[in-house]
Amino acid sequence: MRNRVVLITVSIVAACALIGAGAFGARENSTDLYRQGARLAIDGQIDKAILVFTRVVEISPYYCMGHYGLGKAYLYKYGMMDNAIRHLRTAVRLDRKLVKGHFYLGMAYFMAQKYTEAARSFKTAYEYDDTYIEALYNLGVVYEIMDKTYYSRLYYSRYLEEKSREDDDIVF
């Protein structure tokens, strides 16, 4: 009887180890696949990158970077803006402090002419990381398109102020 209990316990521990290793392996593979997709996208092979990022999302649907990569890749495809928004929105839902996710979600909204949503995303990106001064410039553009001159000038001015401060930090 004692040997049977030991055998059952060992079997359960082994099964748990295999399940845990499978989950760990999937995450590791997702990260490797994400990097592969990112390299393809950087090389301009957007269609191949989309296939890889799609696989990442299939393997790990809660991995924010998979959705981020897929959403950003869709930005480069004509007629895929709704998909870009959907995946970028998912990415920032999974990691609310993913600054580049908020920034590119703002770009997707901007390209879809959803200016209020674009402004919100750019503001969020800048709030989480005030070195992301491109968000200030984009806010100036968005408010200019929306004919909100006061806000447009405000954000352009803040961008120029931050840009000059950034340039002053350069040491030769």
N, C-alpha and C positions, 0 to 999 in steps of 0.2 A: 504494500500500500504506500509506504513512504517513497519508494522508488518511483511509483506512478505520479505522486504529487510533485516530486522533483522534476520528472520528465515533462509534466504539464506546465510547470512554472518556467522551465527552460524554453519550452516551445512558445509560450506567451511572450517571454522576453525577446526571443529571436524574431517573432512576428512583429513586435513593436519596433525593433531595430530596423527591420526591413521597410516598414511603413515610414518611419522617420527618415531613413536614407533615401527613400523614393521622393519624399517631399523636399528634402535638401537638394537632391540631384535635379529636380525640376526647377527649383529656384536658381541654382547655379547655371543650368542650361538656359534659362530665360535671360539671365544677365549676359551670358556669352552671346546668345542670339541677338539681344539688344545691341551689343557692341558691333556685331557683324552688320546689322541693319543700319546702324549709324555710319559705319564706314562706307557702305554702299550709297547711302544718301549723300554723304560728303563727296563721293566720287561722281555724283550726278546720276546714279542708277536708281532713280526714284521707284520705278515699277518693281524692281527686285527688292528694294528696301521695304516697300509696302507688303510684299509677300512675307518677308522675314518678320516684320513687326506684327503682322496678322498672326503668325505662328506663335510669337511671344505672348500675345493676348490670349490665344487659345490655351496655351500651356499654363499661364499664370494670369487669370483675369483680374487679380487684385494687385498686380505689379504696375504701379503708376507709370514707370518709365516705358513700358510697352505701349500704353495708351498715348503717352506723350510723343513717342517716336512715330507712331502710326498717325496721330493727329497732325503732327508737324509735316510729315511726308505728304499727307493729303492736301496741305496748303499749296503744294506745287502742281497739283493735278486739276485741270479745268473741270468744273462741275462737281467737285468733291468737297465743297466747302461745308456742307451739312455734316458730312462724315468727320471732317477736321474738327468742327465745333464739338461734335458728340464725344470724340475721343479725348480732346484736350479738356473738355469739361469733366470727363471721368477722371483724367489724370489729376486735376486739381481737387477733385472730390476725395480721391484716395490719399493725396498728400497736399493739404491746404496751403502749405508753405512752399510749394514748388514754384518758385519765382518765375523761372523760364516758362513754365506751364501757363501761368497767368498772362505773361507777356504775349506768348504766341496765341493764346485764346483771344486776347485783345486784337491781335493781327487778323485772326480768322473772322471775328465779329466785324472788324473794320472792312475787310474784303467783302463780307456779306452785306455791307451797308447797315449794320445794326450798331449805330454809333453810340447809343446810350450804354449798351452792354460792353462795347469796346472800351469806353471811358472807364467803366467800373473795373474791368480787368487790368487796364494799364495802371489805374490808381492802386489796386491791390498789389500788383507787382512792385511798384515803387514803395508802398508802405512796408512790405516785407524786406525789401533790400533797397536802401536809398542810394546805392551806387549804380542802380539800373536807370541811369538818367535818360536813356532813350525813351523810356516810358513817358517822361515829362514832355519830350518833343512830340511824341505821338498824341499825347493829350492836347497839345496845342493845335495839332492838325485836326483832330476830331472836333474840337470845339470851333475851329474856324469853319469847317464844313457845316456844322450845325448853326452857324451864324451867331455864336455866343462869343462876341468879340472880347468882352472883358476876361472871360476864362481862357480864351485862346492866348491873349497877351500875357496873362498871369503865368500860364504854364510854359510859354516860350521864354519868358523872362527867367523863370526858375531854371529852365534847362540851360540857358546861356550862363547864368550865374554859377550853376554847378559845373558846367563844362569849363569855364575859366578857372574855377577852383581846382578842378582835376588837372588842367594844364599847368597850373602853378605848382602842383605837387611833383611835377617831373623834374628830377635832379640830374644834372649832367655830370 
